[in-house]
Amino acid sequence: MNRQYRGGRQKGFTLTETLIAMFILSTAIVALLALFAQSVRTTADVEQRLLASIVADNVMTETLAPFTLSPNLSQQGQAELGGQVWRWQRDLTETSAAGMFRVTITVRPEQSDQVISSLTAFREGGL
């Protein structure tokens, strides 16, 4: 059965055009999904860094708040924040300036040795 189309022009897309359009669309969708996955990973990393920074700020505040630094000030501990347990370490070192101390706080996730946040401050006061 041969049917002649009146007007001499076809309407619609050919199979080749449709396949090329689907290929371009699927490539764009895959690229967007990869971008979304990377965004989720980055968001999780930023959340980890933010929580660790909050822990470091809290420990630093405890260190700088008293008038004098206590020799009994614990040098390490744990804090729970954001549903996670964080290990922190406080290092007090005397500087070359009399009566000045360098305070460094490092924070790690409980099951890791990777430092997520580090905070340093200087304060005056004796032990």
Backbone as a ProteinNet text record, in pm:
[ID]
protein_1_A
[PRIMARY]
MNRQYRGGRQKGFTLTETLIAMFILSTAIVALLALFAQSVRTTADVEQRLLASIVADNVMTETLAPFTLSPNLSQQGQAELGGQVWRWQRDLTETSAAGMFRVTITVRPEQSDQVISSLTAFREGGL
[TERTIARY]
81.9	0	86.9	83.9	154	57.7	88.4	5.7	88.4	34.3	100	53.8	147	112	89.1	-17.9	-51.1	30.2	79.4	155.5	304.7	349.6	488.2	584.2	542.2	632.7	581.5	675.3	638.5	624.4	538.4	524.9	585.6	647.4	704.5	854.8	910	1054	1085.8	1203.5	1248.6	1302.8	1323.4	1378.3	1517	1598.2	1733.4	1728.6	1642.9	1630.7	1583.9	1491.4	1441.6	1550.7	1629.4	1738.4	1845.2	1877.9	1977.6	1925.8	1799.4	1741	1740.6	1709.3	1709.6	1851.2	1951.2	2089.8	2132.9	2102.2	2138.8	2068.9	1941.8	1866.8	1920.9	1951.3	2003.8	2142.2	2225	2356.9	2341.5	2248.3	2224.5	2173.3	2086.1	2032.3	2142	2230.4	2341.1	2433.5	2462.2	2547.5	2482.5	2352.8	2283.1	2281.1	2265.7	2268.8	2407.2	2511.9	2648	2670.4	2620.3	2632.4	2556	2439.1	2359.6	2432.2	2490.5	2563.6	2682.9	2755.4	2868.5	2821	2708	2652.3	2616.4	2560.9	2526.8	2653	2759.2	2885.3	2944.8	2941.3	2995.9	2917	2786.3	2701.9	2734.8	2754.5	2789.5	2925.3	3020.5	3152.8	3145.7	3067.7	3051.4	2985.3	2887	2821.1	2921.4	3006.2	3107.8	3200.8	3247.1	3338.9	3271.6	3146.1	3073.5	3056.2	3016	2998.2	3130.6	3238.2	3369.7	3414.1	3384.2	3419.8	3342.7	3217.9	3137.6	3196.5	3237.5	3300.6	3428.6	3511.7	3636.6	3608.5	3508.7	3472.6	3427.9	3348.5	3302.3	3418.1	3510.5	3625.9	3714.8	3732.9	3815	3751	3620.2	3550.5	3572.3	3565.1	3591.7	3734.3	3825.6	3966.9	3992.5	3930.7	3959.2	3874.5	3767.4	3675.5	3734	3802.3	3851.7	3960.3	3973.6	4075	4215.6	4237.3	4366.9	4345.3	4443.8	4436.4	4462.2	4377.9	4392.1	4486.8	4577.8	4665.2	4586.3	4466.1	4382.7	4292.2	4308.9	4227.3	4252.6	4145.9	4164.4	4219.8	4308.9	4376.1	4307.5	4214	4139.2	4004.4	3913.9	3781.1	3693	3566.1	3468.4	3349.9	3288.2	3166.2	3070.1	2942.6	2841.9	2771.2	2765.4	2700.4	2652	2529.8	2475.4	2459.2	2437	2420	2550.5	2663.1	2794.5	2878.6	2974.1	3069.1	3199.6	3250.2	3372.8	3479.7	3601.2	3715.7	3789	3818.1	3893.2	4019.7	4118.4	4243.8	4283.6	4327.5	4367.8	4517	4591.6	4735.9	4764.2	4822.6	4862.6	5014.5	5068.7	5214.2	5248	5350.8	5395.4	5473.8	5450.8	5522.1	5647.4	5724	5845.2	5811.2	5691.4	5647.3	5601.9	5649	5617.1	5466.9	5413.9	5273.4	5176.7	5227.2	5140.3	5141.7	5024.1	5009.3	4941.5	4984.2	4920	4827.1	4702.1	4602.7	4560.4	4577.8	4537.5	4436.9	4324.5	4219.6	4209	4215.4	4193.1	4073.7	3993.8	3872.3	3871.3	3839.7	3832.1	3701.5	3651.3	3539.8	3585.9	3494	3528.8	3610.5	3577.2	3642.3	3749.7	3803.8	3900.8	4014.3	4129.5	4242.5	4258.5	4170.7	4177.3	4122.8	4202.7	4160.1	4063.4	3944	3842.2	3846.2	3877.3	3883	3997.3	4062.9	4170.6	4154.3	4173	4153.4	4267.3	4326.9	4438.5	4407.7	4443.1	4426.3	4540.7	4560.9	4661.4	4591.5	4640.8	4583.4	4690.4	4660.3	4750.1	4695.9	4784	4740.7	4831.1	4845.2	4931.4	4857.5	4936.3	4878.5	4862.5
-116.8	0	124	190.3	316.2	429.5	507.7	625.1	748.1	831.9	956.9	1064.1	1137.1	1247.7	1371	1431.6	1551.3	1669.9	1745.3	1864	1841.4	1718.8	1689.6	1699.2	1739.2	1750	1662.6	1603	1519.5	1605.9	1563.3	1630.3	1540	1599.7	1522.2	1503.9	1420.5	1397.2	1259.4	1247.9	1116.3	1040.5	912.9	829.7	879	917.1	966.2	1093.8	1184	1308	1281.2	1188.6	1153	1090.5	1000.7	936.2	1036.9	1129	1231	1320.5	1358.1	1441.1	1366.1	1237.1	1157.5	1144.1	1129.6	1119.6	1249.4	1362.5	1491.6	1511.3	1478.4	1491.6	1399.4	1275.7	1182	1223.9	1279	1329	1444.3	1533.3	1645.5	1595.7	1496.1	1442.5	1376.3	1299.7	1234.6	1340.1	1445.8	1553.3	1620.7	1643.8	1705.2	1614.5	1484.7	1390.8	1387.5	1391	1394.2	1522.5	1632.7	1760.2	1756.4	1697.3	1684.5	1598.4	1485.8	1397.7	1470.9	1547.8	1624.1	1729.5	1790.8	1890.4	1829	1709.4	1640.6	1610.2	1562.5	1533.9	1661.4	1768.8	1895.8	1946.6	1933.9	1977.3	1899.2	1768.7	1686	1727.8	1758.7	1801.2	1935.2	2027.6	2157.6	2141.7	2051.9	2028	1974.6	1880.9	1825.5	1936.2	2019.2	2127.1	2228.4	2258.3	2352.9	2299	2173.3	2114.3	2108.6	2069.3	2064.4	2203.6	2304.9	2442.6	2489.2	2448.9	2484.9	2421	2294	2226.6	2299.8	2334.9	2406.9	2541.5	2612.6	2741.6	2725	2621.7	2597.9	2567.9	2482.5	2448	2570.2	2649	2769.9	2868.7	2880.3	2970.1	2925.4	2794.9	2742.4	2773.2	2773	2798	2945	3032.6	3175.4	3245.4	3182.8	3247.7	3272	3175.1	3199.5	3307.1	3370.8	3475	3417.1	3300.6	3233.5	3094.3	3046.6	2911.7	2811.8	2717.7	2617.3	2507.1	2464.4	2352.5	2222.1	2219.4	2099.6	2098.8	2196.3	2205.5	2082	2009.2	1885.1	1916.7	1832.4	1855.6	1787.1	1698.3	1632.8	1588.5	1566.6	1525.2	1496.1	1477.9	1449.7	1542.7	1571.6	1653.1	1593.3	1595.4	1546.2	1666.3	1666.7	1776.3	1725.1	1757.6	1716.7	1567	1499	1354.6	1279.2	1347	1284.7	1311.6	1224.6	1244.6	1294.9	1403.1	1467	1457.4	1425.2	1426.1	1558.6	1624	1748	1737.3	1816	1821.2	1967.2	2001.2	2138.5	2137.4	2220	2232.9	2374.5	2383.3	2511.3	2516.9	2617.3	2633	2777.1	2789.1	2922.3	2983.6	3111.8	3181.1	3247.9	3308.8	3377.9	3504.9	3557.9	3674.4	3627.2	3694.2	3653.6	3659.7	3551.6	3546.7	3522.9	3502.9	3478.6	3329.9	3279.1	3138.5	3125.1	3026.1	2991.5	2873.8	2888.2	2783.1	2731.4	2602.2	2540.9	2430.5	2436.7	2335.6	2262.6	2129.7	2050	1958.4	1937.8	1857	1752.1	1628.1	1514.6	1439.5	1370.2	1279	1166.8	1104.8	1003.6	889.1	842.8	724.5	759.3	880.1	921.2	999.3	996.4	1077.2	1203.8	1223.5	1340.5	1462.3	1567.4	1691	1762.6	1788.7	1857.3	2007.7	2045.4	2187.5	2212.3	2324.7	2365.2	2515	2551.3	2690.8	2729.5	2845.3	2892.5	3032.4	3054.6	3186.9	3209.2	3333.4	3368.5	3436.3	3408.5	3474.6	3501.2	3598.6	3635.7	3573.5	3530.6	3473.6	3357.5	3339.5	3232.2	3103.2	2999.6	2868.8	2852.1
0	0	0	-102.5	-112.5	-89.8	5.6	31.3	-1.9	-72.6	-106.5	-8.6	38.9	127.4	41.9	64	-13.5	37.5	-45.7	-9.6	-25.5	-39.3	-67.8	50	166.6	281.8	394.1	465.3	579.1	703.9	791.4	919.7	1025.4	1129.4	1238.3	1223.3	1312.9	1315.7	1258.8	1201.7	1155.4	1275.1	1259.2	1366.2	1407	1311.3	1339.9	1423.9	1387	1463.6	1606.1	1619.9	1752.7	1837.2	1779.1	1852.8	1894.5	1807.3	1841.1	1953.7	1947.7	2054	2187.2	2185	2308.7	2364.1	2277.1	2321.5	2389.6	2329.4	2387.4	2522.1	2527.9	2652.5	2761.7	2727.7	2828.5	2876.1	2788.2	2829.2	2928.6	2901.8	2993.2	3128.3	3127.4	3253.2	3335.3	3270.2	3341.9	3402.5	3328.1	3381.1	3501	3495.1	3608.5	3730.6	3709.8	3822.8	3887.2	3805.4	3860.5	3940	3889.7	3960.4	4092.6	4092.4	4214.2	4317.9	4273.9	4365.8	4427.4	4346	4397.9	4497.1	4470.3	4561.1	4696	4695.4	4820.3	4900	4832.2	4902.4	4961.3	4886	4934.2	5053.9	5050	5161.3	5288	5274.6	5390.8	5447.2	5359.6	5403.8	5476.6	5424.4	5488.6	5625.5	5634.9	5763.4	5866.1	5824.3	5915.2	5965.3	5873.2	5911.1	6003.7	5977.1	6061.1	6202.6	6215	6348.2	6423.9	6355.9	6420.6	6463.8	6383.7	6420.4	6543.4	6553.3	6671.5	6796.6	6786.4	6900.8	6939.3	6839.2	6867.6	6933.4	6885.6	6946.7	7091.8	7118.4	7255.4	7349.3	7305.4	7390.2	7409.3	7304	7315.9	7413.3	7409.5	7502.5	7646	7671.5	7805.5	7848.8	7753.7	7785.7	7815.2	7737.3	7749.9	7855.9	7900.7	7994.5	8133.5	8195.2	8331.6	8333.9	8450.7	8465.6	8454.3	8514.1	8501.8	8445.9	8375.6	8320.7	8432.1	8444.7	8549.9	8506	8593.9	8556.7	8544.2	8600.9	8593.4	8470.3	8382.4	8261.8	8176.2	8147.3	8071.8	7932.9	7886.6	7760.1	7642.5	7673.4	7566.6	7620.6	7530.5	7572.8	7453.1	7483.4	7379	7395.2	7282.6	7283.7	7182.1	7216.4	7123.2	7062.3	6929.8	6859.2	6724.7	6691.6	6562.1	6548.7	6661	6656.6	6637.5	6653	6637.5	6760.8	6783.2	6892.3	6830.6	6887.8	6839.6	6947.7	6908.9	7000.5	6983.1	7093.7	7085.4	7169.7	7131	7205.5	7219.9	7343.1	7374.2	7405.6	7335.8	7360.8	7409.3	7529.1	7586	7583.5	7516.4	7513.8	7549.6	7630.6	7670.3	7555.3	7529.3	7422.3	7479.2	7391.3	7437	7514.3	7495.9	7572.9	7711.5	7812.2	7949.3	7974.6	8028.2	8065	7950.6	7829.4	7713.7	7679.6	7648.9	7613.7	7477.8	7405.3	7278.9	7307.9	7269.2	7289.9	7152.1	7129.9	7003.3	7032.5	6965.4	6979	6845.3	6849	6728.2	6753.3	6649.6	6661.1	6550.9	6592	6499.3	6522.9	6418.3	6443.7	6536.3	6605.8	6705.7	6647.9	6530.2	6472.8	6370.6	6372.9	6271.9	6335.8	6271.1	6316.4	6232.9	6136.5	6050.8	6124.8	6132	6196.7	6103.4	6153.1	6073.3	6099.1	6222.6	6256	6353.4	6335	6424.2	6451.6	6577.2	6618	6710.9	6687.2	6769.3	6821	6947	7008	7106.1	7141.8	7241.2	7356.9	7475.6	7592	7695.8	7775.4	7883	8011.2	8093.6	8220.9	8260.2	8387.8	8435.8	8456.3	8471.5	8501.3	8650.7
[MASK]
+++++++++++++++++++++++++++++++++++++++++++++++++++++++++++++++++++++++++++++++++++++++++++++++++++++++++++++++++++++++++++++++

